[in-house]
Amino acid sequence: MPKSKVICIVGPTASGKTSISVELAKKLNGEIISADSMQIYKKLNIATAKVTKEEMQNIKHHIIDICDVTDNFSVADFKNMCYDKIDEILKRKKVPIIAGGTGLYISSVVYNMDFKEENIDNEFRESLYNLAKEKSNQYVHDILKDIDPESAKLIHPNNLKRVVRAIEMAKNTKKTKSEHMKDEQKRIQNENSKYNFLIFYIDHDKELLYDRINKRVDIMVDQGVVDEAKMVYDMKLDRNSTCMQAIGYKEFFPYFEGEITLEQAIEDLKKDTRKYAKRQKTWFKNKLDIICLNANEMTKEQMLDYIIKKYYD
C-alpha cells in the first residue's frame, strides 16, 4: 500500500512560505499545519508574521494560537500534535501541507525524532543557568561550541534553553545533539515511515532575501510591532523564556530601558533577522532532504506547478 504523501514548504523567514502554501492548498484541496515555534502563541501576531485571516483565504490552518505566552510547549508536543493533524486531514480526504521555518519542528516530524529525557541533573542545569547570569549567554554557548560545534552553529547564544539542553544531552548520553540527530535520521530512513514527505525549500539569493527581510521589518514597524514588543516586555516574564528571547521583541527591550534609540532597535531587528535566516538556510540544507525551488528563476505559478507535478508523480 503506497504511503500517504505529506508536502512540506520550508525556507528562511520572508521567503514566501505563507503565500505559496495557501495557493497550493487551494489547488490541491489541502489544509495547512504551521511549523513555526512562535506562531503557536496567542496575541503575538506582528513580530511572528502570523498568517492573517485574509491571508488564509478560507484555508484551514492548524497549530496556530494554541498557547498562552506562559505555557510550556516542546518540540515533542509539536511532533505529536502534527502527526494527529496529518491523520485528521488525510481522513477528510485532503492534502496535509506543513509550512514553516522552525527547522527542528520540521525535522522532528520527518525523522520521527525521539525526545525522551533521561537522567536529568537539575543541579547541573541550574549551574548552567547561573553561569549565564553571572557571565553571559555567550559564555555558556562557548561551552556548547567546545562540546558540539555543529549544534552551536545552529543555536543562537540567546536561545539559552536550547543551548543548555544540547549541553545536557552531551553530558547525559555521551553523544552530542548533532550525533543524536544523525542517528535519528538513519533510523527513520531504515524503517518504514508512515508518510512520504516531499520537502520543498524556497531559495533566494542572499541579497534578495536580505532586502525582503529589511522591507518586512519596516512593514512590521508600521503595523505596530513596537507596541507588541512593549506588551511582551510589560509581562515581566523570565528573560530566558521563549517569548522574551524571540526575534522581534528582545531587540526593543534596550530601547524601552533607555539604552538605545528606536532607530537602533529597528536596525538590530533587521540584523538579527538576517542572521536567523542564515541559520535557517544552513539547517534546511544540511538536515533535510530538500527539493530546492529557486525563487530567483521561477515565478510563483511555476513553483506551484512544479510542486503539484512532484506530488502526483
Secondary structure, 3 states (H helix, E strand, C coil): CCCEEEEEEECCCCCCHHHHHHHHHHHHCEEEEECCCCCCECCCCCCCCCCCHHHHCCCCEECCCCECCCCCCCHHHHHHHHHHHHHHHHHCCCEEEEEECCHHHHHHHHCCCCCCCCCCCHHHHHHHHHHHHHCCHHHHHHHHHHHCHHHHHHCCCCCHHHHHHHHHHHHHHCCCHHHHHHHHHHHHHHCCCCEEEEEEEEECCHHHHHHHHHHHHHHHHHHCHHHHHHHHHHCCCCCCCCCCCCCCCHHHHHHHCCCCCHHHHHHHHHHHHHHHHHHHHHHHHHHCCCEEEECCCCCHHHHHHHHHHHHHC
